[in-house]
């Protein structure tokens, strides 16, 4: 078990190196730089070139990459050109916000997906199943950003049930109960909007697993033992069907990253997704590479987490 | 006369295909006595497994008519909660494929223990473990203390089938249904498993229904044999009679298709055609007639029934009186036509 985890963790190192290389090169390939927007009548273009030279932007890419990576390893992600502060500081609070948004979304996703998936799979090809499958098709077809806007319009503006932007009511003292409640209150609508749309894949996946497991031979064995229908479902079908869902968890995280970019921008939620889009429009390379790298690492960690969970629940892939 | 354990009366198991129900087991009556091995033989698709599943109530989408009396209680009419007290306890079943019939995510001991737990919820965990170890030893699994915590994928096919058997006999059932227990195993393992079942039979004195298409297995294991074709029993007799004096053309064809190491047969007998599918089954007349077309139609009964030709020996249809293999005596056929 520990050997497996360690081995699996070590594989991450080359993955992260390749990822960082790709991100860095792609950012370099983007047209313009942080200074190209500064051109104006009172700016001397020659001075800009001097700054570029000073900053080392004219060095070969591998030298720039090496100095960037050297910093990253030490936890120094560079300084933001626009916010004039260290990127790590800039990201800090936003990362926490995005983390909680993701956790809330995941919880809601599973809260919706597991009961619906089970109902759909257990009573497959009945009206219940068709209703749930219908919902998943709608979820599949609806673009997240449109749906989020509609949710925001209805529940934020028309009904006024939820705040329309931010992650906290200003003026609250961190650590108090009100502060926590306000955080949760700000989370619910964006998380729910995302969960309602992205949960379709988990529902469908769980449904198919259950329908598949239902017809396996060992289910007959369980029935032949005299197990009641509910025991057959809870003990044999469900456990064997949830296994691939655990494997799916890592992909869920990857999907979440894409979703949070839309959601945070629509709901004005100060998280990493919002920062990413801002940094692209502002050509804030250090922030851009740092956020993309962190998102990439999150995906890799998600996959790692899936593998570890799977190795815990599925005895067949435990490596001795 | 031995005691009746299971009595099946006019059992009809039908499956729905499109809008019609088609019987896979058609109006079948059968008894199994205490302490006997009844073998059910026939080709694939003739309803053997459908019959076994009907007894165990494992069909989810089939229509079942008729009565199945187990110790004078009609298990076919029981509610599922009542029936769950019987199956796994008084009736055990061994399935065909031990590779897929065990839950891949459950330890072997837990799976056997579940059978015990379901029928005796008061048994303590340590007692249950003791009993499981006992069962594992009984079915000849070495290093039971180790195997009890293993998963099915860590065991060989033969070991898994032993686990299946341990599970089926855990509550000392009075009736054991073995649905082709050796088909998925290789030959050396097959004989070990059969020996094991034979040994257990003597220990438990329960009735066994052995479903197989292997006549060698039948000769070795069975007390009585029922030959099934297209959902019906065409011949039933004790094992000695059946092998020495088979009457029904289907039984004779089956026996003739077994390769024999001693005789210098030139060509193995092949039964023409295949078992007709459920929708295309000729429900009227002799169902086997299409596969022995050289026999005159007049030889068949209009509505064939099982008739006792000797004590305990029943044969369906009259065609057996006129049957011969095409390459045998040509004269006999001439006389008929």
HADDOCK unambig.tbl for C-alpha pairs under 7 A between the chains (distance, minus, plus):
assign (segid A and resid 217 and name CA) (segid B and resid 100 and name CA) 5.60 0.50 0.50
assign (segid A and resid 217 and name CA) (segid B and resid 101 and name CA) 4.76 0.50 0.50
assign (segid A and resid 218 and name CA) (segid B and resid 100 and name CA) 6.14 0.50 0.50
assign (segid A and resid 218 and name CA) (segid B and resid 101 and name CA) 4.03 0.50 0.50
assign (segid A and resid 218 and name CA) (segid B and resid 102 and name CA) 4.95 0.50 0.50
assign (segid A and resid 218 and name CA) (segid B and resid 103 and name CA) 5.34 0.50 0.50
assign (segid A and resid 220 and name CA) (segid B and resid 58 and name CA) 6.79 0.50 0.50
assign (segid A and resid 221 and name CA) (segid B and resid 101 and name CA) 6.11 0.50 0.50
assign (segid A and resid 224 and name CA) (segid B and resid 56 and name CA) 6.65 0.50 0.50
assign (segid A and resid 224 and name CA) (segid B and resid 87 and name CA) 5.87 0.50 0.50
assign (segid A and resid 224 and name CA) (segid B and resid 88 and name CA) 5.72 0.50 0.50
assign (segid A and resid 224 and name CA) (segid B and resid 93 and name CA) 6.61 0.50 0.50
assign (segid A and resid 225 and name CA) (segid B and resid 87 and name CA) 5.98 0.50 0.50
assign (segid A and resid 225 and name CA) (segid B and resid 88 and name CA) 3.88 0.50 0.50
assign (segid A and resid 225 and name CA) (segid B and resid 115 and name CA) 5.46 0.50 0.50
assign (segid A and resid 226 and name CA) (segid B and resid 84 and name CA) 4.20 0.50 0.50
assign (segid A and resid 226 and name CA) (segid B and resid 85 and name CA) 6.24 0.50 0.50
assign (segid A and resid 226 and name CA) (segid B and resid 87 and name CA) 5.05 0.50 0.50
assign (segid A and resid 226 and name CA) (segid B and resid 88 and name CA) 5.05 0.50 0.50
assign (segid A and resid 226 and name CA) (segid B and resid 118 and name CA) 6.87 0.50 0.50
assign (segid A and resid 227 and name CA) (segid B and resid 84 and name CA) 6.43 0.50 0.50
assign (segid A and resid 227 and name CA) (segid B and resid 118 and name CA) 6.62 0.50 0.50
assign (segid A and resid 228 and name CA) (segid B and resid 81 and name CA) 6.93 0.50 0.50
assign (segid A and resid 228 and name CA) (segid B and resid 84 and name CA) 6.65 0.50 0.50
assign (segid A and resid 314 and name CA) (segid B and resid 105 and name CA) 6.41 0.50 0.50
assign (segid A and resid 315 and name CA) (segid B and resid 105 and name CA) 6.45 0.50 0.50
